[in-house]
């Protein structure tokens, strides 16, 4: 069967998602809708050129007009919203009327909760509505579910994610990869997490920590930002102890940004300048955004998800990592690939009947193992490792090839890195103990000229072809609806 898809918003993420649908979604058609018809046509032409077909077509859409949305989405199996998050509740309501399943890129948890209130209506219409399906929120939370599926009991989840320039430049060692207003919105406010079993809100832009990745990234820093945990802390409250998210940046970024914040340059309260009312943050956006664009500079994305718990009575740690770089062949940035492709996978699963009807949080809607099976097909560098922990410290080693031993005596199995599906841990014992695991270096006074300087290791590489079909498990019972 061929499926009909629609993408709302012909920007960077929407175009990447449309390409993924055309390439992997068994598509009959991919309709790209935008308020600027010329932009939509340009996106459709690019998708058709890259995919070597003519599946994509463009049309005009006023996303503020519910009637127009409903009309354009009639007969569409699955829709992906790649427009600003505040439009998503009205889009979701229109999708109910059009009977088209919907996923979005989200980013604002309060808006996501409004979308989820349409659960009864979505069930009645026989469609699925799944918000927050991009990179973070999105991919990080789905990988967390995948990790939890591989344990009998989960105690904590830590997600660390960042979009970074491949060639960081001062003063902030950062390149704008999406709307600058979205960036500052994530930096300041409150973040909802689970800590010691309790649902708590903590201030963003706090709790700075060091973190290290393989070369070429090296040492970085991470700090609390909002939105990345999405609905997971509430879903998992009373079921696990800790669930948190931090954004990754090159070292030195945090202190420089904090100075601007402490000086009031990011305040939202209007001030009077020569009789004119101005909002400092809006001035900051207007002045700084062009200086952080760095056109032509390439980006990368790092994502690490650490899931800890127990398996067959043993304390275990599962580490899942994504490292992606801008694709020279397609021209898609790492941020487009990890965000747009991740959301497109959910849309494809919805169109093909792999997501049950209703307005449901991502963590309970999508099977993590199945998602990872599809994610591996995209050629994005992804590794996973299993470590046995003793007294809170790691006694295993992070392997470039995930090594696990079968329970049957003498029968060894090596589940290699990206491109080959790993076997379900329910059939395997713990990994061999082979020395101490790597520990990130401690904090250093001051950032070096190159914020990436550190104890680099060679980045892992693996094949990007289609993986074998892995054995699927159900979503853990405690994540059930």
N, C-alpha and C positions, 0 to 999 in steps of 0.2 A: 504494500500500500504506500502511496505517496502522500505527503503531508503538506499542508499550507501554513506558512508562518508569516508573522508580521513583526516588524521592529518599529517602535515609536521613537523617533529621534535619530537623525542621520549623522550624529557626531562621531567622535573617535571610537567610543565603546560600541555604539550601535552598529557601525559599519563592520567592526570585527565580529560582532555577534552574528550579523547577517551572513558574512562569509562562512562562519562555522556551520550555520544551519544549511547553507547551500552545499557545503562539502560533506557533512556528516549526518544530516538530518533526514535522508531519504525524501528530499523536498520535491514537491510538485511546483511550488512557487515560494518566493520570499518577497513580501511586500514591505518596502521601506517608506515610512511616512514621516514627513517633517513639515514645519510651518514655512520653510523655504524650499520650493519645488526644485530649484536649481541645485541646492545642496543634496536633496534626496536623489536626484538623477545622477549626480556625480558619484554618490555612494553606490547606487545600483550598478552603474557602469564599472566601477572598480571591482565590485563583487563578481560581476559576470566575467570580467577580464581575468581575475585571479583564479576563478573556479573553472574557467574554460567552458562556460555555458551561457544560458540566457534565462536563468530561473528568477533573477532579481528584477523587480520593476519598482518604479517610484510613483508616489502620489502625494498630493497636498493634504495636510491635516491641521486643523485648529484644535490643539490638545485641550483648550479651554471649553470646547463645545462637545458636551457629552453625546449629543445626537449625531454629530459628525463622526466621533469615535465609534459609536455603535454601528453606524452604517458601513464604515470602512472595514470593520472587523467581522462582519457577517460571513460565515463560511470559513473563517480562519481557525485552524486547530489550536494553535498556541501563539501567544503574543508576548513579546519582550519589551518592557518599558525601559528606555534608556534616556528618559527626560528627567529634569530635576525632581527630587523626591516628593516635593509638596503637591505635585499633580497626581501622584499615585492613587490616593483614595478615590478620586472621581474617575480615574481610568479603570480602576478595579470594578466600580459600580457599572460602568459602561460595558465592561467585559462580561459581567453577569447577564446583562440584557442581550448581548450579542452571542452568548454561549461560547466564548473563546477563553481558553485557559490563559493564565497570566503569571509571569514572573517579572521581577524588577531588580534594579541595582541598589535600591534602598539607600541607607546611610543615615537615616534619622529614626531612632527606635520608637519614638512617640507616634510618628506617622505610620510606621509599620503596624503598631497596635491598632490603629484605626482601620487599616486594611484588613487585619485579621478578624475584625468584628463582622465581616461579611461571610463568615463561615456557613451559616445556615442557608443564605441565599446562593452561595456557590454550590453547595451540596444539591440544592433543589434544581439548579441549572445543569448539574452534571459536569461541572468544570473544576479545575484546580487553580487556586491562587496561592502563590508562594513568593513572599517578598524577601528582600535582602539576599540576593543571589550572586553578587559580584565577587570581588576579591576579599575585602574585609569591610563590612560583613559579607559572608558568603563562603568562598572556598575554604578559609581557615576553619570555620565552624563545621563544614562538611567533613574535612579531614579529621577534626576532633571526633565526630561521630564514628568515622572509619576506625580510628584508634580505639575508641571505647568498645566497638564491636569485637575487637580482638582480645579483650580482657573479660574476665568473669566479674570483676568489680573495679570501678574507677574511683579514685580519690581526688585527682586534680587534673586540670587542663590549663596549659599556658600557651597562648598564641602570640607570636612576635612577627610582625610584617612591615615591610617598607618598600616604597617605590623610590629608587635612587638613580642619580646620574652615573653613567659609567666613568665619567671623568669629572669628579667633583671640583667645583671652583668656589673660592671664598666670595663673599663673607659667610654664607650660610651652608655651603657644601650641599646645595639642593637645587633641583630643577623642577619648575612647576609642571606637574603631569596631569592636573585636572584643575577645576575652578579654584582660584585662590581663596574665595569666600568659603568654600567647603573645607579647605585646609585649616583656616583659622577657626572655623566652627568646631572642628574636631579637637583642636588644641586647647580650647577653653570652654569650660562648663563642668559637667559631672559625667562620670562613667559608672555604669552599673555592673557589679561583679559579684561573684560568690567568694567569700573569705571565711574560712573556718566554719563552713556550713551555713553562714548567714548571708542574706541578700543585703548588700551595702552599696552606697554611692560614695565614690571618692572623687576628689578634685582631679581634673585633667592637668596635664603638663606637670606631673609630680612623679615621685618614686623612680628617679633616674637609675638605670642599671647598665652595666657593660655586657656586651654580647659579641660573640665572634662567629664568623662564617668562613667557609672555604674561600680560597682565592678565586677571583680577584677582589672580593669584597673586604675580607679581613675583619679587623676590630670595628665595632660600631657601638652605638648607645641606643637605648630604648626607654620610652617613658609612656605614662598613661595618656590615652586619648579616648574620645567618646565614640560610640557607635559600633565598634568592632565586635563586641560580644553579642550584639543584637538581642534576641529574646532568650538566648541560651541560659543565662543565669536564673531566670524565672522558671524556665522549663525544668531545669535540673535542681532547683532548690529542694533540699531535703533528700537528695539522691547522691550528690557528691559534695566534697568539702570545698574545693576551690576551682574557680573558673575565671581567668582574667585575660586581658589583651593589652599589648603595648605596641606603639609604632616605632619602627627602626629608622634611625638616621645615622649618617656619618658623625664621628666624634667632633664635638665643637659646635654642632648645630644648636643643641639645647641651650647652652649658655648664651649664645648670641641672640637667639630668639627671646630668651627670658629677659634680657636687658631691655629689649624693645617693649615687652609686655610691662615690665616694672616701671618704665618711663611713661606709661599711659598711651603709647602709640597704637594700642589695639583696643582701647576703650570704645564702648558703644554709646556712652553718654555724650550728646552733642555739646560742643563748646563754641564760644563766640570769638570770631576772629574778624576784626574790623567791621563789625556789624553783620557778619555772615555766620549762620549756624552750620557747623560742619561736624561730621562724626569721624573721630580719629581713625577708626578701623577702615572706613571707606577711603580715606586719604591714603592710608597705608597700602591698601589694595591697589589703588590707582598708580602709586609711585613704585611699589616694589615688584608687582607682577611682571611688568615688561622686562625688568632687570634680572628676573629669574627664569625667563623663557628659554634662553640659550638655544635658539633654533639650530637644528642640525646636530646637536649633541644627543647621543643615544642613551637610553635608560636601561635599567635592570630592575628586577623585583626579587626580593628574598622573602620567604615565608617559612617559619619554623613552628610546628605544633608538637608540644610535648605532653603526652598522656601518661599518667602514672596510676597504678593500681595493682591488682593481683590476678594471677592466672594459675589455676591448679594449685593454689596455696602459696605460690611464690610471688614476692614483690617484683613488679615488672615496670619498665619504662619503655614506651614506644616513642620514637622521634621521627617525625615526618617532615621532610624539607622540600621546598620548591625553590629553584633558582632559575630565572628566565632572563633572556636578553632580547633586545630588539631584533626582529627578524629582517635581515637584509633582503631576502627574496620577496617577501610580501610587503615590506615596509611597515608592518604593524609593530608598535612599540610593545615592550614587555608588559606595560600596564594594560594596553588594549587586549593582549593575548590572555593574561591571567584573569582579567575582569570580564571581558566580552565573551571569551570562550567558556568560562565557568558558568555564566548565566545562560548561554546558549545550550549547554548540556542539560540544564534543568528544563528549558523550554522543549528540547527534543524528547526528554523523558516524559514530559506531560503530554505532548502530542501523540506519543506512541503508547499511552495508557499505562505508564509505569509509576504514575503519581495518582493517588486516590483523590476523588472529588472533595472539595472543601477549601476554606481559607486556612492554611496550616503553616506553622513555622517551618523553616527549612530543615531544622534539625530533626523534626519528626516526619517530614514529608518525603525525604529522599534517602534511599538506602546508600550508606557511605561506601560500601564495597562495590556496588554497581557504578556509582559515580566515579570512583577511582579507576575502575576498568575502562570507562569511557574517556576519562581525563588523560590516561596514558597514551591514547591514540593521537593526541594533539601535538606530540613532539616537544612537550615542555619538560625540562629536566626535573625529575621527581625521584627522591630516594626515601627509603624507610629503613629504620634499624630497630632492633629489639635488644634491650639491655636488662639483665637481671640485677636488681639492686639489693644491697645488704646494709641494714641499719642506716637507711637514708642516703647512702652513697652508692655510686655506680660501680659494680664489680665486673661489668661486661665491657666490650669495646665497640665503638662505632665502626662498622665495616663498610667499605666501598661496595662490597657485595653482601647482601643480607644473608647471613649463615644461620641456619636452623637445623636441628637434628631431629630426625623422626624418633618416636617413642620406641619403635621396633629396634631391638639391639642390632647395632652394626649397620643399620640402613640409613645412610646419610643423604641429605638433600641440600642442595644449594639453590636458594632463590635469588637469582641475580638481580641487578639494579634495573633501572627503567626499561620498559619494553617487555618484560616477562612477568606474568602475574605471580604473586606470592601465594603460598598455600595458607589455608585457614589455620590459625594457631591452635584451634581445638584438636587438631590432629598432630601437633608437634610439641616437643619439649622446649625448654628454654635454650637460648643460644649458648655456645661454648664460652667459658670464661677465659679471656685471653689478655689479661693485663688491664691497667687502669684506663678509664675513658678520658677523653680530652676534656679539659676544664678551661673555660674562657679566662684570659688574663685579667688581672684586677685593674682597677682604675689607675690612670696615669695623670700626673699633674700637667695640665695644658695639652692642647691638641697639636700634633706635629703638622708640618707643612702639608703633607699628604695625610688626610685623616684616616686613610685605609692602612697605614703602616702598622704592621703587627706580625705575628707568627703565622704567615700564610701557608696554606697547604694547597696542592693542586686541586682544582675543581673537578668534581666527578663528571664523567660523561657517559652516556649510554645511547643505545639505538633509539630511534624515534618512531619505529614502525608500530603496527597494530599488535597489541598484546594478545596472548591467549585468553580465553574466557575463564575467569577464575570462579571458584565455588562461592556462591553468595550466601550470606547469612542475613537473618532478619535484623531489623533495627532492635537494639536492646530493649527488653521489656519495659524498663523504667523510662524509656523515651516514647513509649506508645501513646496514642492519642487519648 
